Amino acid sequence: MSANKNVVITKVARMKLVQARAGAAVLPHIVGMAFGNGGVNADGSVINPSDNQEVLVNELYRKTIDKYSFPTDTTCRYECTLRADELAGEEISEVGLYDEDNDIVCIKNFTRKGKDDDVEQTYVLDDIF
């Protein structure tokens, strides 16, 4: 992930990476995005997520990623689109990538994005090494 302070790789993810690099474990694949509305405080300011977080502050929904791509040799881009009927009426302000073990491995917080019932929204997260 980028050096942005509103994005973190969780401690759980880093533990899995170091164990996989040593050959002590197999790294589970990223399979989906979790969406929530707990990425901002009461006045709407973005909260910096903590690498110790194991869950989103207020998770609302999980969905399998639509696709991934490699825009550079050291970046994997994950994309997930919410259909018009998914999370309609919500204000999304946090997303997380989760793996095959259902562990949140990355969290990104941002300003509230309102979700209307007649609009699709695509979320993109870059995993940068």
Backbone bond lengths (Angstrom), bond angles and torsions (degrees), N, CA, C in turn:
res aa  C-N    CA-C-N  psi(-1)  N-CA   C-N-CA  omega(-1)  CA-C   N-CA-C  phi
1 M - - - 1.447 - - 1.527 109.56 -
2 S 1.293 114.70 163.73 1.457 119.90 -177.19 1.521 111.19 -70.59
3 A 1.329 116.47 172.04 1.455 122.11 178.61 1.530 111.28 -79.46
4 N 1.307 118.06 6.41 1.458 123.81 178.95 1.519 109.63 -59.05
5 K 1.341 117.46 132.12 1.464 120.15 -178.08 1.527 112.35 -71.52
6 N 1.324 118.52 -11.17 1.462 120.98 178.28 1.525 112.36 -91.64
7 V 1.348 115.82 7.61 1.458 121.70 179.22 1.523 108.29 -129.10
8 V 1.336 116.91 134.42 1.465 119.78 175.75 1.522 110.62 -136.15
9 I 1.309 114.41 148.75 1.456 122.15 165.27 1.522 104.32 -91.94
10 T 1.312 117.43 126.89 1.459 120.18 -175.63 1.518 111.63 -71.33
11 K 1.329 115.11 158.72 1.460 120.66 177.71 1.532 110.24 -61.27
12 V 1.326 117.17 -37.88 1.466 121.23 177.28 1.531 109.70 -57.70
13 A 1.323 117.23 -44.26 1.462 121.08 179.71 1.520 111.27 -63.56
14 R 1.322 117.19 -43.09 1.460 120.56 -179.13 1.525 111.03 -65.92
15 M 1.331 117.56 -37.63 1.466 120.66 176.34 1.527 110.59 -62.28
16 K 1.333 116.46 -43.02 1.461 120.61 179.55 1.526 110.78 -64.64
17 L 1.326 117.41 -40.80 1.465 121.21 179.33 1.530 112.00 -62.45
18 V 1.310 116.84 -47.10 1.464 119.28 -176.83 1.527 110.87 -67.47
19 Q 1.322 117.24 -37.32 1.470 120.12 177.44 1.525 111.12 -66.93
20 A 1.331 117.09 -40.22 1.465 120.66 179.08 1.525 110.96 -66.54
21 R 1.311 117.50 -39.64 1.471 120.65 179.88 1.518 111.61 -64.23
22 A 1.346 116.54 -30.79 1.463 120.75 179.02 1.528 112.24 -83.32
23 G 1.329 116.78 -11.62 1.456 120.47 -177.88 1.512 113.32 88.12
24 A 1.317 117.52 8.39 1.464 121.92 -178.50 1.524 112.32 -84.47
25 A 1.323 117.73 -13.53 1.466 121.81 -178.33 1.525 108.73 -155.18
26 V 1.317 114.77 162.30 1.463 121.72 173.78 1.518 107.37 -99.74
27 L 1.319 116.30 133.72 1.458 121.15 -177.98 1.522 110.26 -78.23
28 P 1.347 117.81 119.33 1.473 119.78 178.40 1.524 110.88 -68.24
29 H 1.313 116.11 144.72 1.463 122.24 179.38 1.520 111.56 -71.31
30 I 1.334 115.53 149.93 1.458 121.47 170.07 1.525 106.26 -73.16
31 V 1.334 117.03 129.35 1.462 119.49 -176.91 1.526 113.93 -122.60
32 G 1.325 118.76 -18.14 1.454 117.63 -176.73 1.510 114.58 -163.44
33 M 1.337 113.66 178.03 1.462 122.77 175.79 1.511 109.12 -119.16
34 A 1.317 113.74 140.10 1.459 121.56 173.03 1.528 107.08 -105.20
35 F 1.321 116.17 141.73 1.465 122.13 -177.55 1.522 109.43 -121.11
36 G 1.334 116.22 139.89 1.457 119.75 179.77 1.509 111.57 -149.59
37 N 1.333 114.62 176.86 1.465 120.41 -179.61 1.530 112.53 -121.98
38 G 1.333 117.03 21.47 1.454 120.78 -177.50 1.514 114.96 -105.32
39 G 1.318 118.34 23.20 1.461 121.20 -177.15 1.519 114.95 -89.00
40 V 1.332 116.05 -0.98 1.469 120.43 179.38 1.522 109.72 -131.11
41 N 1.334 115.50 157.81 1.465 118.65 175.20 1.530 109.70 -89.09
42 A 1.330 117.12 -174.87 1.469 122.15 -173.17 1.530 113.22 -58.45
43 D 1.335 117.79 -32.62 1.469 119.48 -179.40 1.529 112.54 -88.62
44 G 1.330 117.50 3.98 1.457 121.59 176.89 1.512 114.97 91.21
45 S 1.338 117.15 1.37 1.469 120.01 178.02 1.527 109.75 -73.29
46 V 1.318 115.26 139.40 1.463 120.88 -179.31 1.526 109.91 -69.99
47 I 1.323 115.85 133.11 1.462 123.68 178.14 1.529 107.62 -92.69
48 N 1.318 116.80 134.92 1.460 120.15 175.57 1.525 108.64 -74.58
49 P 1.322 117.93 123.04 1.465 119.18 178.14 1.527 110.18 -69.85
50 S 1.321 115.26 158.07 1.458 121.88 179.74 1.521 109.82 -104.69
51 D 1.325 116.54 143.93 1.456 118.86 177.38 1.531 112.13 -69.62
52 N 1.331 117.40 -12.98 1.462 121.47 176.26 1.523 113.07 -83.80
53 Q 1.332 117.12 -7.76 1.462 120.23 178.00 1.519 109.95 -64.48
54 E 1.303 116.03 136.06 1.461 121.12 175.33 1.518 110.88 -110.12
55 V 1.337 116.06 -9.29 1.465 123.07 179.44 1.522 108.24 -142.42
56 L 1.328 115.76 163.47 1.459 119.07 170.37 1.522 107.80 -70.61
57 V 1.317 117.28 159.04 1.466 120.65 -179.88 1.527 110.57 -61.52
58 N 1.343 115.99 -44.03 1.466 119.51 177.47 1.526 109.41 -144.44
59 E 1.324 114.37 80.57 1.461 120.16 -178.67 1.522 110.40 -69.05
60 L 1.351 114.41 135.98 1.463 121.15 -179.53 1.523 113.06 -111.83
61 Y 1.348 116.56 -29.84 1.461 118.89 -168.15 1.515 109.88 -164.85
62 R 1.322 116.11 146.71 1.467 122.02 172.48 1.513 109.07 -124.19
63 K 1.335 114.62 144.71 1.452 119.48 -179.39 1.525 109.74 -147.66
64 T 1.324 116.22 140.63 1.452 121.94 176.46 1.527 109.67 -62.91
65 I 1.342 116.37 138.42 1.469 119.03 179.13 1.526 109.85 -63.06
66 D 1.336 114.75 150.05 1.463 120.63 178.66 1.518 111.33 -79.82
67 K 1.334 115.35 -42.02 1.456 119.08 -177.25 1.515 109.92 -165.91
68 Y 1.311 113.84 166.46 1.453 120.61 171.08 1.521 108.14 -137.85
69 S 1.323 115.11 158.28 1.457 120.80 178.69 1.525 108.34 -147.25
70 F 1.320 115.45 169.88 1.453 121.46 179.54 1.530 108.90 -121.45
71 P 1.339 117.73 86.85 1.464 120.07 -178.46 1.529 113.27 -67.08
72 T 1.345 117.33 -24.73 1.462 122.42 172.09 1.525 107.38 -138.80
73 D 1.318 116.08 173.24 1.467 120.91 -179.66 1.520 113.21 -63.38
74 T 1.327 118.02 -23.55 1.468 121.12 -175.01 1.526 113.27 -119.60
75 T 1.328 116.56 21.13 1.467 121.18 179.92 1.517 110.56 -133.36
76 C 1.329 115.04 132.17 1.458 120.81 170.01 1.522 107.37 -114.05
77 R 1.320 116.14 126.04 1.470 122.24 -178.92 1.522 108.73 -104.53
78 Y 1.330 115.78 120.75 1.461 122.60 178.29 1.521 108.97 -103.10
79 E 1.339 116.06 136.26 1.463 121.11 179.61 1.523 110.15 -128.10
80 C 1.325 114.48 141.04 1.460 120.99 179.07 1.530 108.37 -146.25
81 T 1.313 116.20 127.02 1.462 121.35 -178.12 1.521 110.23 -108.76
82 L 1.322 115.05 128.64 1.466 121.19 172.31 1.519 107.45 -86.86
83 R 1.323 116.55 124.82 1.465 120.97 176.14 1.527 109.24 -66.99
84 A 1.308 115.39 167.28 1.465 120.77 -178.24 1.534 112.08 -55.49
85 D 1.320 117.46 -38.25 1.463 120.67 -176.18 1.527 113.88 -84.63
86 E 1.331 118.41 -6.37 1.466 121.45 -178.18 1.531 110.55 -90.90
87 L 1.318 116.61 124.58 1.466 125.33 179.12 1.524 113.00 59.98
88 A 1.314 117.15 28.16 1.468 121.20 177.52 1.523 109.89 -58.70
89 G 1.327 115.73 134.11 1.456 122.02 179.26 1.520 114.25 85.99
90 E 1.315 118.53 -5.27 1.465 121.79 -179.91 1.521 110.84 -89.00
91 E 1.329 115.47 159.82 1.455 122.41 172.96 1.528 107.34 -114.82
92 I 1.300 116.46 101.14 1.454 122.32 -175.14 1.528 109.47 -82.15
93 S 1.349 116.25 132.18 1.463 120.03 -179.71 1.534 112.44 -139.97
94 E 1.314 117.11 6.21 1.462 120.57 176.09 1.517 108.89 -151.13
95 V 1.333 115.04 139.38 1.465 120.92 173.50 1.517 107.44 -134.66
96 G 1.317 114.53 152.68 1.455 120.26 177.30 1.509 110.08 -140.04
97 L 1.312 115.89 146.32 1.456 120.10 170.24 1.518 107.56 -88.10
98 Y 1.335 116.40 139.80 1.462 118.81 174.69 1.516 109.47 -126.65
99 D 1.329 114.22 154.99 1.462 120.18 -175.61 1.529 111.33 -103.97
100 E 1.326 115.56 -175.36 1.465 121.96 -178.22 1.528 112.86 -61.29
101 D 1.335 117.08 -21.51 1.463 121.37 176.91 1.526 111.42 -86.79
102 N 1.333 117.43 2.56 1.467 124.64 -175.04 1.525 113.34 67.20
103 D 1.329 117.13 20.13 1.462 121.30 176.35 1.520 109.75 -87.88
104 I 1.320 116.06 135.82 1.460 121.70 173.94 1.534 107.10 -73.55
105 V 1.331 116.55 122.98 1.462 120.27 -176.26 1.532 112.77 -110.74
106 C 1.306 116.67 -12.60 1.458 121.82 -179.92 1.525 107.51 -153.34
107 I 1.328 116.40 142.45 1.465 121.12 177.24 1.520 108.60 -132.81
108 K 1.329 115.90 135.69 1.459 122.13 173.68 1.518 108.30 -128.28
109 N 1.339 116.10 127.73 1.460 122.63 175.42 1.520 109.50 -108.39
110 F 1.331 116.26 150.41 1.459 121.37 -177.20 1.524 108.76 -159.87
111 T 1.333 116.78 172.09 1.457 120.28 178.70 1.533 109.96 -62.28
112 R 1.303 116.04 156.08 1.467 121.24 -177.01 1.530 112.00 -58.28
113 K 1.321 114.72 133.63 1.465 121.81 174.66 1.521 107.01 -116.38
114 G 1.319 116.78 109.16 1.460 120.73 178.77 1.515 110.82 -67.23
115 K 1.314 115.92 142.28 1.472 121.27 -178.03 1.518 108.69 -118.58
116 D 1.332 116.72 106.23 1.457 122.32 177.64 1.523 109.95 -80.74
117 D 1.323 116.52 162.24 1.462 120.83 -176.75 1.531 113.46 -84.80
118 D 1.318 117.27 2.80 1.465 120.02 178.40 1.530 112.44 -123.20
119 V 1.347 115.72 19.10 1.449 120.92 -175.41 1.532 109.84 -131.92
120 E 1.326 116.49 137.18 1.459 121.29 169.21 1.524 107.73 -90.61
121 Q 1.325 116.65 146.15 1.461 121.43 175.31 1.522 108.39 -128.25
122 T 1.340 116.31 131.96 1.449 121.43 177.00 1.523 109.05 -107.77
123 Y 1.313 115.55 130.85 1.450 122.79 178.47 1.520 108.12 -109.72
124 V 1.334 115.53 138.35 1.455 122.23 -177.39 1.530 108.52 -128.44
125 L 1.331 116.23 129.03 1.462 121.68 174.45 1.517 108.36 -126.28
126 D 1.332 116.53 130.45 1.451 122.43 177.19 1.522 109.20 -99.20
127 D 1.312 116.63 126.25 1.457 123.81 173.08 1.513 105.62 -96.80
128 I 1.359 116.52 108.69 1.456 122.08 -171.09 1.527 110.03 -113.23
129 F 1.323 115.89 128.33 1.456 121.22 176.99 1.512 109.56 -114.66
